[in-house]
Each structure stands twice: as structure tokens, then as C-alpha cells.
Amino acid sequence: MPGLQYLKNVASLSANPELCVGCGLCVEVCPQGVLELRDKRVVVARRDACMECGACMTNCPAQALWVEAGVGCAQAVINSALGRKGNGCCCVAEPRAAQQGLQTNLEAAPPRKSSGCC
């Protein structure tokens, strides 16, 4: 689904490349291809594609990413209302991430981060 975009300029995603350790976990778990590593540092490459699922922030060992659950979660609400199966707000990376022992929702995030999703 990397072609999807949400409301322009509303995603709360922010990155601090100076804190980034270049591990690439955020890039790996992002279902929308929002993030990239450039010169071994995280960069928000496609902000308007961010669905604010929190997988990047939850899995970042350096706390270089921050996102608050918000309008990006509308996709999950709409899909559910229409009876569609597909990416859900908090668990979009779950099948792959769970195999690697990665966290897949904001509820598992450290207390300083957003406390929930949707």
C-alpha cells in the first residue's frame, strides 16, 4: 500500500536524525515506506503516507522517532466499517515484526511515548 496518502501536512511523525543509530528497524517495520536511512540516519521521506501506526517509534532503540496516534488511523476505521480486511492501525507490521521479536503497537511503547492507538 505504499501508494496511499492521507491528509496533507497533518501527520505527527517527527524524527531526530542526531539520535538515530542507523539500525534500520524503523524502515523495516514501516508498512507505508515513510522512512529512509540516508548517511546512516533516519529521514522522513514520505510524511503524507504516514498512517501514524507507531511501529517505527515503538521499535526505535534510540528514541529518535516520535508519533502520536491520529488521523492516519482513519484507514483502519474505514476498512473496518466497510468490512474490508487489510492494514489495521496498530498492527500493520505485526506478522513480520512478531517473528523478529519486535513490538507492534503503541501500548508496548515506553511511557514517555504515546499511550495508545485509535
N, CA, C and O atoms as a Tinker XYZ file with bonds, in Angstrom:
   472  protein
     1  N      0.782000   -1.199000    0.000000    73     2
     2  CA     0.000000    0.000000    0.000000    64     1     3
     3  C      0.826000    1.267000    0.000000    63     2     4     5
     4  O      0.296000    2.311000    0.381000    81     3
     5  N      2.061000    1.252000   -0.392000    73     3     6
     6  CA     2.860000    2.463000   -0.361000    64     5     7
     7  C      2.320000    3.604000   -1.200000    63     6     8     9
     8  O      2.846000    4.712000   -1.099000    81     7
     9  N      1.289000    3.396000   -2.031000    73     7    10
    10  CA     0.738000    4.472000   -2.826000    64     9    11
    11  C     -0.257000    5.338000   -2.072000    63    10    12    13
    12  O     -0.591000    6.429000   -2.535000    81    11
    13  N     -0.738000    4.883000   -0.925000    73    11    14
    14  CA    -1.734000    5.636000   -0.176000    64    13    15
    15  C     -1.158000    6.905000    0.424000    63    14    16    17
    16  O      0.001000    6.957000    0.836000    81    15
    17  N     -2.008000    7.935000    0.460000    73    15    18
    18  CA    -1.650000    9.160000    1.166000    64    17    19
    19  C     -2.848000    9.571000    1.989000    63    18    20    21
    20  O     -3.987000    9.252000    1.647000    81    19
    21  N     -2.598000   10.263000    3.052000    73    19    22
    22  CA    -3.648000   10.702000    3.947000    64    21    23
    23  C     -3.762000   12.209000    3.825000    63    22    24    25
    24  O     -3.271000   12.778000    2.850000    81    23
    25  N     -4.381000   12.861000    4.762000    73    23    26
    26  CA    -4.486000   14.315000    4.718000    64    25    27
    27  C     -3.099000   14.925000    4.694000    63    26    28    29
    28  O     -2.203000   14.477000    5.409000    81    27
    29  N     -2.927000   15.928000    3.885000    73    27    30
    30  CA    -1.611000   16.551000    3.729000    64    29    31
    31  C     -1.216000   17.337000    4.978000    63    30    32    33
    32  O     -2.038000   18.013000    5.597000    81    31
    33  N      0.045000   17.229000    5.324000    73    31    34
    34  CA     0.662000   18.021000    6.395000    64    33    35
    35  C     -0.002000   17.879000    7.760000    63    34    36    37
    36  O     -0.032000   18.842000    8.527000    81    35
    37  N     -0.533000   16.708000    8.078000    73    35    38
    38  CA    -1.137000   16.526000    9.394000    64    37    39
    39  C     -0.466000   15.434000   10.227000    63    38    40    41
    40  O     -0.684000   15.372000   11.437000    81    39
    41  N      0.326000   14.592000    9.624000    73    39    42
    42  CA     0.968000   13.504000   10.373000    64    41    43
    43  C      1.859000   14.076000   11.467000    63    42    44    45
    44  O      2.604000   15.030000   11.243000    81    43
    45  N      1.773000   13.489000   12.639000    73    43    46
    46  CA     2.546000   13.972000   13.786000    64    45    47
    47  C      3.962000   13.403000   13.825000    63    46    48    49
    48  O      4.727000   13.722000   14.735000    81    47
    49  N      4.317000   12.579000   12.867000    73    47    50
    50  CA     5.623000   11.929000   12.848000    64    49    51
    51  C      6.761000   12.945000   12.811000    63    50    52    53
    52  O      6.773000   13.862000   11.990000    81    51
    53  N      7.708000   12.759000   13.712000    73    51    54
    54  CA     8.924000   13.578000   13.666000    64    53    55
    55  C     10.120000   12.680000   13.949000    63    54    56    57
    56  O     10.020000   11.684000   14.666000    81    55
    57  N     11.243000   13.056000   13.373000    73    55    58
    58  CA    12.468000   12.270000   13.527000    64    57    59
    59  C     13.601000   13.178000   13.966000    63    58    60    61
    60  O     13.681000   14.337000   13.558000    81    59
    61  N     14.475000   12.637000   14.802000    73    59    62
    62  CA    15.671000   13.352000   15.223000    64    61    63
    63  C     16.868000   12.547000   14.721000    63    62    64    65
    64  O     17.324000   11.628000   15.401000    81    63
    65  N     17.382000   12.886000   13.531000    73    63    66
    66  CA    18.489000   12.125000   12.947000    64    65    67
    67  C     19.733000   12.086000   13.830000    63    66    68    69
    68  O     20.534000   11.157000   13.728000    81    67
    69  N     19.900000   13.076000   14.684000    73    67    70
    70  CA    21.083000   13.098000   15.553000    64    69    71
    71  C     21.048000   11.990000   16.596000    63    70    72    73
    72  O     22.098000   11.543000   17.057000    81    71
    73  N     19.852000   11.542000   16.974000    73    71    74
    74  CA    19.733000   10.439000   17.929000    64    73    75
    75  C     19.798000    9.074000   17.246000    63    74    76    77
    76  O     20.072000    8.063000   17.893000    81    75
    77  N     19.550000    9.049000   15.958000    73    75    78
    78  CA    19.484000    7.798000   15.195000    64    77    79
    79  C     20.822000    7.057000   15.228000    63    78    80    81
    80  O     21.888000    7.649000   15.057000    81    79
    81  N     20.732000    5.735000   15.454000    73    79    82
    82  CA    21.932000    4.894000   15.467000    64    81    83
    83  C     22.094000    4.116000   14.156000    63    82    84    85
    84  O     23.034000    3.334000   14.009000    81    83
    85  N     21.184000    4.329000   13.212000    73    83    86
    86  CA    21.304000    3.711000   11.898000    64    85    87
    87  C     20.988000    2.232000   11.835000    63    86    88    89
    88  O     21.448000    1.550000   10.919000    81    87
    89  N     20.216000    1.713000   12.780000    73    87    90
    90  CA    19.921000    0.273000   12.801000    64    89    91
    91  C     18.941000   -0.146000   11.705000    63    90    92    93
    92  O     18.967000   -1.295000   11.263000    81    91
    93  N     18.083000    0.763000   11.264000    73    91    94
    94  CA    17.137000    0.470000   10.199000    64    93    95
    95  C     15.856000   -0.220000   10.616000    63    94    96    97
    96  O     15.045000   -0.561000    9.755000    81    95
    97  N     15.640000   -0.443000   11.918000    73    95    98
    98  CA    14.410000   -1.103000   12.359000    64    97    99
    99  C     13.171000   -0.320000   11.945000    63    98   100   101
   100  O     12.166000   -0.913000   11.553000    81    99
   101  N     13.234000    0.993000   12.028000    73    99   102
   102  CA    12.084000    1.822000   11.675000    64   101   103
   103  C     11.708000    1.636000   10.209000    63   102   104   105
   104  O     10.528000    1.538000    9.872000    81   103
   105  N     12.697000    1.588000    9.357000    73   103   106
   106  CA    12.466000    1.392000    7.925000    64   105   107
   107  C     11.861000    0.013000    7.697000    63   106   108   109
   108  O     10.957000   -0.146000    6.876000    81   107
   109  N     12.352000   -0.967000    8.411000    73   107   110
   110  CA    11.895000   -2.356000    8.281000    64   109   111
   111  C     10.425000   -2.518000    8.665000    63   110   112   113
   112  O      9.692000   -3.229000    7.979000    81   111
   113  N      9.980000   -1.876000    9.742000    73   111   114
   114  CA     8.620000   -2.101000   10.237000    64   113   115
   115  C      7.586000   -1.137000    9.668000    63   114   116   117
   116  O      6.390000   -1.365000    9.849000    81   115
   117  N      7.995000   -0.083000    8.996000    73   115   118
   118  CA     7.035000    0.888000    8.451000    64   117   119
   119  C      6.286000    0.277000    7.268000    63   118   120   121
   120  O      6.898000   -0.053000    6.252000    81   119
   121  N      4.963000    0.123000    7.393000    73   119   122
   122  CA     4.192000   -0.507000    6.320000    64   121   123
   123  C      3.977000    0.393000    5.109000    63   122   124   125
   124  O      3.562000   -0.085000    4.053000    81   123
   125  N      4.248000    1.671000    5.245000    73   123   126
   126  CA     3.977000    2.621000    4.179000    64   125   127
   127  C      5.234000    3.140000    3.487000    63   126   128   129
   128  O      5.126000    3.938000    2.556000    81   127
   129  N      6.401000    2.719000    3.904000    73   127   130
   130  CA     7.632000    3.196000    3.280000    64   129   131
   131  C      7.885000    4.677000    3.512000    63   130   132   133
   132  O      8.412000    5.371000    2.642000    81   131
   133  N      7.511000    5.152000    4.677000    73   131   134
   134  CA     7.620000    6.577000    5.014000    64   133   135
   135  C      9.058000    6.983000    5.305000    63   134   136   137
   136  O      9.469000    8.100000    4.991000    81   135
   137  N      9.815000    6.081000    5.901000    73   135   138
   138  CA    11.161000    6.408000    6.378000    64   137   139
   139  C     12.250000    5.836000    5.481000    63   138   140   141
   140  O     12.067000    4.814000    4.819000    81   139
   141  N     13.376000    6.516000    5.478000    73   139   142
   142  CA    14.570000    6.045000    4.775000    64   141   143
   143  C     15.782000    6.322000    5.647000    63   142   144   145
   144  O     15.755000    7.189000    6.520000    81   143
   145  N     16.843000    5.570000    5.393000    73   143   146
   146  CA    18.130000    5.873000    6.011000    64   145   147
   147  C     18.990000    6.555000    4.965000    63   146   148   149
   148  O     19.183000    6.035000    3.866000    81   147
   149  N     19.497000    7.706000    5.310000    73   147   150
   150  CA    20.428000    8.431000    4.438000    64   149   151
   151  C     21.655000    8.750000    5.275000    63   150   152   153
   152  O     21.552000    9.338000    6.352000    81   151
   153  N     22.798000    8.364000    4.778000    73   151   154
   154  CA    24.042000    8.535000    5.541000    64   153   155
   155  C     23.907000    7.929000    6.936000    63   154   156   157
   156  O     24.391000    8.485000    7.922000    81   155
   157  N     23.231000    6.765000    6.997000    73   155   158
   158  CA    23.038000    6.015000    8.244000    64   157   159
   159  C     22.237000    6.781000    9.289000    63   158   160   161
   160  O     22.439000    6.596000   10.490000    81   159
   161  N     21.328000    7.642000    8.834000    73   159   162
   162  CA    20.453000    8.403000    9.729000    64   161   163
   163  C     19.035000    8.372000    9.169000    63   162   164   165
   164  O     18.841000    8.392000    7.953000    81   163
   165  N     18.049000    8.322000   10.054000    73   163   166
   166  CA    16.653000    8.270000    9.631000    64   165   167
   167  C     16.217000    9.613000    9.048000    63   166   168   169
   168  O     16.586000   10.684000    9.530000    81   167
   169  N     15.408000    9.503000    7.979000    73   167   170
   170  CA    14.835000   10.674000    7.320000    64   169   171
   171  C     13.369000   10.358000    7.018000    63   170   172   173
   172  O     13.050000    9.265000    6.549000    81   171
   173  N     12.486000   11.308000    7.284000    73   171   174
   174  CA    11.083000   11.153000    6.922000    64   173   175
   175  C     10.972000   11.522000    5.445000    63   174   176   177
   176  O     11.018000   12.699000    5.087000    81   175
   177  N     10.826000   10.517000    4.597000    73   175   178
   178  CA    10.845000   10.726000    3.149000    64   177   179
   179  C      9.453000   10.963000    2.557000    63   178   180   181
   180  O      9.315000   11.668000    1.557000    81   179
   181  N      8.423000   10.376000    3.174000    73   179   182
   182  CA     7.059000   10.475000    2.638000    64   181   183
   183  C      6.072000   10.736000    3.767000    63   182   184   185
   184  O      5.234000    9.887000    4.067000    81   183
   185  N      6.164000   11.894000    4.389000    73   183   186
   186  CA     5.349000   12.224000    5.568000    64   185   187
   187  C      3.854000   12.001000    5.328000    63   186   188   189
   188  O      3.173000   11.458000    6.198000    81   187
   189  N      3.335000   12.401000    4.183000    73   187   190
   190  CA     1.899000   12.296000    3.943000    64   189   191
   191  C      1.419000   10.858000    3.763000    63   190   192   193
   192  O      0.213000   10.622000    3.700000    81   191
   193  N      2.326000    9.903000    3.679000    73   191   194
   194  CA     1.945000    8.492000    3.607000    64   193   195
   195  C      1.884000    7.864000    4.996000    63   194   196   197
   196  O      1.470000    6.713000    5.134000    81   195
   197  N      2.287000    8.598000    6.019000    73   195   198
   198  CA     2.307000    8.071000    7.391000    64   197   199
   199  C      0.886000    7.867000    7.904000    63   198   200   201
   200  O      0.072000    8.790000    7.885000    81   199
   201  N      0.593000    6.641000    8.367000    73   199   202
   202  CA    -0.714000    6.350000    8.935000    64   201   203
   203  C     -0.674000    6.375000   10.464000    63   202   204   205
   204  O     -1.633000    5.968000   11.121000    81   203
   205  N      0.422000    6.846000   11.017000    73   203   206
   206  CA     0.587000    7.042000   12.460000    64   205   207
   207  C      0.325000    5.769000   13.264000    63   206   208   209
   208  O     -0.302000    5.816000   14.322000    81   207
   209  N      0.805000    4.645000   12.763000    73   207   210
   210  CA     0.610000    3.379000   13.474000    64   209   211
   211  C      1.552000    3.251000   14.670000    63   210   212   213
   212  O      1.246000    2.531000   15.621000    81   211
   213  N      2.685000    3.935000   14.632000    73   211   214
   214  CA     3.616000    3.923000   15.751000    64   213   215
   215  C      4.644000    2.812000   15.738000    63   214   216   217
   216  O      5.461000    2.724000   16.655000    81   215
   217  N      4.628000    1.959000   14.723000    73   215   218
   218  CA     5.576000    0.845000   14.685000    64   217   219
   219  C      7.017000    1.340000   14.679000    63   218   220   221
   220  O      7.880000    0.736000   15.316000    81   219
   221  N      7.286000    2.428000   13.971000    73   219   222
   222  CA     8.655000    2.958000   13.902000    64   221   223
   223  C      9.127000    3.418000   15.277000    63   222   224   225
   224  O     10.216000    3.055000   15.723000    81   223
   225  N      8.305000    4.212000   15.941000    73   223   226
   226  CA     8.656000    4.749000   17.248000    64   225   227
   227  C      8.818000    3.635000   18.283000    63   226   228   229
   228  O      9.753000    3.644000   19.083000    81   227
   229  N      7.904000    2.692000   18.250000    73   227   230
   230  CA     7.916000    1.613000   19.224000    64   229   231
   231  C      9.170000    0.758000   19.121000    63   230   232   233
   232  O      9.654000    0.241000   20.127000    81   231
   233  N      9.694000    0.608000   17.919000    73   231   234
   234  CA    10.855000   -0.254000   17.704000    64   233   235
   235  C     12.185000    0.468000   17.672000    63   234   236   237
   236  O     13.227000   -0.177000   17.548000    81   235
   237  N     12.183000    1.784000   17.780000    73   235   238
   238  CA    13.430000    2.548000   17.727000    64   237   239
   239  C     14.178000    2.454000   19.058000    63   238   240   241
   240  O     13.680000    2.940000   20.073000    81   239
   241  N     15.352000    1.846000   19.073000    73   239   242
   242  CA    16.100000    1.709000   20.326000    64   241   243
   243  C     16.718000    3.021000   20.800000    63   242   244   245
   244  O     17.128000    3.130000   21.955000    81   243
   245  N     16.786000    4.010000   19.921000    73   243   246
   246  CA    17.436000    5.280000   20.261000    64   245   247
   247  C     16.434000    6.395000   20.549000    63   246   248   249
   248  O     16.832000    7.528000   20.821000    81   247
   249  N     15.145000    6.086000   20.491000    73   247   250
   250  CA    14.092000    7.083000   20.688000    64   249   251
   251  C     14.277000    8.280000   19.753000    63   250   252   253
   252  O     14.108000    9.431000   20.156000    81   251
   253  N     14.624000    7.988000   18.511000    73   251   254
   254  CA    14.851000    9.034000   17.516000    64   253   255
   255  C     13.580000    9.394000   16.750000    63   254   256   257
   256  O     13.587000   10.315000   15.933000    81   255
   257  N     12.491000    8.671000   17.010000    73   255   258
   258  CA    11.231000    8.915000   16.316000    64   257   259
   259  C     10.114000    9.145000   17.314000    63   258   260   261
   260  O     10.115000    8.583000   18.409000    81   259
   261  N      9.165000    9.976000   16.923000    73   259   262
   262  CA     8.002000   10.238000   17.764000    64   261   263
   263  C      6.780000   10.357000   16.869000    63   262   264   265
   264  O      6.831000   11.007000   15.825000    81   263
   265  N      5.693000    9.738000   17.270000    73   263   266
   266  CA     4.429000    9.849000   16.541000    64   265   267
   267  C      3.287000    9.708000   17.533000    63   266   268   269
   268  O      3.366000    8.935000   18.488000    81   267
   269  N      2.240000   10.456000   17.296000    73   267   270
   270  CA     1.048000   10.380000   18.132000    64   269   271
   271  C     -0.071000    9.802000   17.282000    63   270   272   273
   272  O     -0.287000   10.251000   16.156000    81   271
   273  N     -0.782000    8.819000   17.801000    73   271   274
   274  CA    -1.881000    8.223000   17.048000    64   273   275
   275  C     -2.870000    9.312000   16.662000    63   274   276   277
   276  O     -3.220000   10.163000   17.480000    81   275
   277  N     -3.311000    9.281000   15.429000    73   275   278
   278  CA    -4.204000   10.344000   14.981000    64   277   279
   279  C     -4.940000   10.002000   13.718000    63   278   280   281
   280  O     -5.424000    8.881000   13.561000    81   279
   281  N     -5.033000   10.961000   12.805000    73   279   282
   282  CA    -5.867000   10.816000   11.618000    64   281   283
   283  C     -5.430000    9.681000   10.708000    63   282   284   285
   284  O     -6.254000    9.160000    9.956000    81   283
   285  N     -4.204000    9.288000   10.745000    73   283   286
   286  CA    -3.765000    8.172000    9.918000    64   285   287
   287  C     -4.513000    6.899000   10.243000    63   286   288   289
   288  O     -4.639000    6.015000    9.397000    81   287
   289  N     -5.006000    6.801000   11.454000    73   287   290
   290  CA    -5.759000    5.622000   11.870000    64   289   291
   291  C     -7.121000    5.553000   11.190000    63   290   292   293
   292  O     -7.820000    4.547000   11.308000    81   291
   293  N     -7.502000    6.602000   10.487000    73   291   294
   294  CA    -8.788000    6.604000    9.787000    64   293   295
   295  C     -8.886000    5.442000    8.807000    63   294   296   297
   296  O     -9.976000    4.913000    8.587000    81   295
   297  N     -7.774000    5.041000    8.221000    73   295   298
   298  CA    -7.794000    3.919000    7.280000    64   297   299
   299  C     -8.350000    2.670000    7.952000    63   298   300   301
   300  O     -9.177000    1.969000    7.368000    81   299
   301  N     -7.912000    2.390000    9.155000    73   299   302
   302  CA    -8.376000    1.197000    9.861000    64   301   303
   303  C     -9.864000    1.296000   10.172000    63   302   304   305
   304  O    -10.587000    0.307000   10.054000    81   303
   305  N    -10.325000    2.473000   10.565000    73   303   306
   306  CA   -11.733000    2.676000   10.890000    64   305   307
   307  C    -12.594000    2.487000    9.642000    63   306   308   309
   308  O    -13.617000    1.804000    9.689000    81   307
   309  N    -12.186000    3.086000    8.535000    73   307   310
   310  CA   -12.944000    2.979000    7.287000    64   309   311
   311  C    -12.970000    1.537000    6.788000    63   310   312   313
   312  O    -14.028000    1.027000    6.417000    81   311
   313  N    -11.818000    0.881000    6.779000    73   311   314
   314  CA   -11.769000   -0.514000    6.324000    64   313   315
   315  C    -12.669000   -1.400000    7.173000    63   314   316   317
   316  O    -13.360000   -2.273000    6.649000    81   315
   317  N    -12.659000   -1.177000    8.474000    73   315   318
   318  CA   -13.484000   -1.967000    9.375000    64   317   319
   319  C    -14.969000   -1.732000    9.097000    63   318   320   321
   320  O    -15.752000   -2.681000    9.043000    81   319
   321  N    -15.352000   -0.468000    8.923000    73   319   322
   322  CA   -16.753000   -0.128000    8.665000    64   321   323
   323  C    -17.252000   -0.734000    7.356000    63   322   324   325
   324  O    -18.426000   -1.087000    7.238000    81   323
   325  N    -16.371000   -0.852000    6.388000    73   323   326
   326  CA   -16.737000   -1.411000    5.089000    64   325   327
   327  C    -16.561000   -2.924000    5.033000    63   326   328   329
   328  O    -16.790000   -3.546000    3.996000    81   327
   329  N    -16.153000   -3.509000    6.152000    73   327   330
   330  CA   -15.971000   -4.949000    6.216000    64   329   331
   331  C    -14.763000   -5.453000    5.455000    63   330   332   333
   332  O    -14.685000   -6.631000    5.107000    81   331
   333  N    -13.820000   -4.562000    5.197000    73   331   334
   334  CA   -12.609000   -4.938000    4.464000    64   333   335
   335  C    -11.546000   -5.454000    5.415000    63   334   336   337
   336  O    -11.451000   -5.025000    6.565000    81   335
   337  N    -10.762000   -6.369000    4.917000    73   335   338
   338  CA    -9.588000   -6.793000    5.662000    64   337   339
   339  C     -8.412000   -6.010000    5.113000    63   338   340   341
   340  O     -8.398000   -5.634000    3.941000    81   339
   341  N     -7.441000   -5.770000    5.950000    73   339   342
   342  CA    -6.272000   -5.039000    5.480000    64   341   343
   343  C     -5.495000   -4.495000    6.647000    63   342   344   345
   344  O     -5.669000   -4.922000    7.789000    81   343
   345  N     -4.640000   -3.553000    6.348000    73   343   346
   346  CA    -3.804000   -2.975000    7.390000    64   345   347
   347  C     -4.655000   -2.307000    8.453000    63   346   348   349
   348  O     -5.522000   -1.486000    8.155000    81   347
   349  N     -4.391000   -2.672000    9.696000    73   347   350
   350  CA    -5.043000   -2.036000   10.814000    64   349   351
   351  C     -4.110000   -1.020000   11.424000    63   350   352   353
   352  O     -2.901000   -1.058000   11.197000    81   351
   353  N     -4.652000   -0.138000   12.173000    73   351   354
   354  CA    -3.892000    0.982000   12.711000    64   353   355
   355  C     -2.658000    0.566000   13.496000    63   354   356   357
   356  O     -1.560000    1.052000   13.226000    81   355
   357  N     -2.823000   -0.311000   14.444000    73   355   358
   358  CA    -1.710000   -0.593000   15.351000    64   357   359
   359  C     -0.893000   -1.822000   14.984000    63   358   360   361
   360  O      0.240000   -1.960000   15.443000    81   359
   361  N     -1.417000   -2.682000   14.202000    73   359   362
   362  CA    -0.752000   -3.968000   13.998000    64   361   363
   363  C     -0.318000   -4.192000   12.563000    63   362   364   365
   364  O     -0.169000   -5.338000   12.137000    81   363
   365  N     -0.114000   -3.129000   11.812000    73   363   366
   366  CA     0.222000   -3.273000   10.404000    64   365   367
   367  C      1.490000   -4.069000   10.175000    63   366   368   369
   368  O      1.617000   -4.751000    9.159000    81   367
   369  N      2.416000   -3.993000   11.090000    73   367   370
   370  CA     3.688000   -4.688000   10.905000    64   369   371
   371  C      3.737000   -6.003000   11.667000    63   370   372   373
   372  O      4.766000   -6.679000   11.682000    81   371
   373  N      2.637000   -6.364000   12.293000    73   371   374
   374  CA     2.651000   -7.473000   13.237000    64   373   375
   375  C      3.164000   -8.802000   12.701000    63   374   376   377
   376  O      4.046000   -9.380000   13.336000    81   375
   377  N      2.680000   -9.330000   11.579000    73   375   378
   378  CA     3.147000  -10.660000   11.178000    64   377   379
   379  C      4.663000  -10.746000   11.031000    63   378   380   381
   380  O      5.276000  -11.702000   11.507000    81   379
   381  N      5.257000   -9.783000   10.395000    73   379   382
   382  CA     6.697000   -9.807000   10.177000    64   381   383
   383  C      7.451000   -9.416000   11.445000    63   382   384   385
   384  O      8.445000  -10.047000   11.805000    81   383
   385  N      6.979000   -8.390000   12.105000    73   383   386
   386  CA     7.677000   -7.895000   13.281000    64   385   387
   387  C      7.637000   -8.904000   14.425000    63   386   388   389
   388  O      8.627000   -9.087000   15.133000    81   387
   389  N      6.502000   -9.550000   14.599000    73   387   390
   390  CA     6.384000  -10.505000   15.699000    64   389   391
   391  C      7.388000  -11.644000   15.547000    63   390   392   393
   392  O      7.921000  -12.146000   16.536000    81   391
   393  N      7.639000  -12.044000   14.317000    73   391   394
   394  CA     8.612000  -13.104000   14.077000    64   393   395
   395  C     10.008000  -12.670000   14.506000    63   394   396   397
   396  O     10.834000  -13.500000   14.885000    81   395
   397  N     10.266000  -11.377000   14.446000    73   395   398
   398  CA    11.580000  -10.848000   14.790000    64   397   399
   399  C     11.636000  -10.351000   16.236000    63   398   400   401
   400  O     12.649000   -9.796000   16.663000    81   399
   401  N     10.558000  -10.547000   16.980000    73   399   402
   402  CA    10.530000  -10.106000   18.369000    64   401   403
   403  C     10.365000   -8.604000   18.509000    63   402   404   405
   404  O     10.750000   -8.033000   19.529000    81   403
   405  N      9.797000   -7.954000   17.498000    73   403   406
   406  CA     9.619000   -6.509000   17.545000    64   405   407
   407  C      8.247000   -6.169000   18.104000    63   406   408   409
   408  O      7.314000   -6.965000   18.006000    81   407
   409  N      8.129000   -4.989000   18.688000    73   407   410
   410  CA     6.852000   -4.533000   19.214000    64   409   411
   411  C      6.025000   -3.994000   18.058000    63   410   412   413
   412  O      6.561000   -3.395000   17.125000    81   411
   413  N      4.704000   -4.212000   18.128000    73   411   414
   414  CA     3.868000   -3.823000   17.001000    64   413   415
   415  C      2.756000   -2.850000   17.359000    63   414   416   417
   416  O      1.919000   -2.558000   16.505000    81   415
   417  N      2.711000   -2.344000   18.565000    73   415   418
   418  CA     1.687000   -1.349000   18.855000    64   417   419
   419  C      2.179000   -0.348000   19.878000    63   418   420   421
   420  O      3.154000   -0.586000   20.592000    81   419
   421  N      1.490000    0.766000   19.935000    73   419   422
   422  CA     1.911000    1.844000   20.818000    64   421   423
   423  C      1.760000    1.492000   22.292000    63   422   424   425
   424  O      2.458000    2.057000   23.133000    81   423
   425  N      0.860000    0.569000   22.619000    73   423   426
   426  CA     0.666000    0.200000   24.017000    64   425   427
   427  C      1.921000   -0.422000   24.613000    63   426   428   429
   428  O      2.113000   -0.390000   25.829000    81   427
   429  N      2.775000   -0.986000   23.770000    73   427   430
   430  CA     4.010000   -1.605000   24.245000    64   429   431
   431  C      5.155000   -0.604000   24.335000    63   430   432   433
   432  O      6.255000   -0.947000   24.768000    81   431
   433  N      4.893000    0.627000   23.926000    73   431   434
   434  CA     5.941000    1.648000   23.903000    64   433   435
   435  C      6.293000    2.112000   25.309000    63   434   436   437
   436  O      5.472000    2.007000   26.220000    81   435
   437  N      7.495000    2.620000   25.490000    73   435   438
   438  CA     7.879000    3.180000   26.784000    64   437   439
   439  C      6.933000    4.301000   27.194000    63   438   440   441
   440  O      6.330000    4.930000   26.324000    81   439
   441  N      6.784000    4.575000   28.494000    73   439   442
   442  CA     5.821000    5.550000   28.993000    64   441   443
   443  C      5.954000    6.951000   28.408000    63   442   444   445
   444  O      4.954000    7.665000   28.324000    81   443
   445  N      7.139000    7.368000   28.006000    73   443   446
   446  CA     7.293000    8.735000   27.508000    64   445   447
   447  C      6.600000    8.937000   26.168000    63   446   448   449
   448  O      6.383000   10.068000   25.732000    81   447
   449  N      6.261000    7.842000   25.530000    73   447   450
   450  CA     5.657000    7.904000   24.205000    64   449   451
   451  C      4.137000    7.831000   24.318000    63   450   452   453
   452  O      3.589000    7.634000   25.402000    81   451
   453  N      3.471000    7.994000   23.181000    73   451   454
   454  CA     2.019000    7.959000   23.141000    64   453   455
   455  C      1.507000    6.681000   23.801000    63   454   456   457
   456  O      2.111000    5.617000   23.659000    81   455
   457  N      0.410000    6.790000   24.510000    73   455   458
   458  CA    -0.063000    5.674000   25.314000    64   457   459
   459  C     -1.005000    4.725000   24.596000    63   458   460   461
   460  O     -1.297000    3.651000   25.122000    81   459
   461  N     -1.485000    5.075000   23.432000    73   459   462
   462  CA    -2.419000    4.180000   22.786000    64   461   463
   463  C     -2.622000    4.507000   21.331000    63   462   464   465
   464  O     -2.093000    5.486000   20.805000    81   463
   465  N     -3.390000    3.675000   20.708000    73   463   466
   466  CA    -3.638000    3.846000   19.281000    64   465   467
   467  C     -5.132000    3.768000   19.041000    63   466   468   469
   468  O     -5.811000    2.903000   19.592000    81   467
   469  N     -5.633000    4.654000   18.235000    73   467   470
   470  CA    -7.070000    4.743000   17.929000    64   469   471
   471  C     -7.837000    5.030000   19.191000    63   470   472
   472  O     -9.062000    5.145000   19.157000    81   471
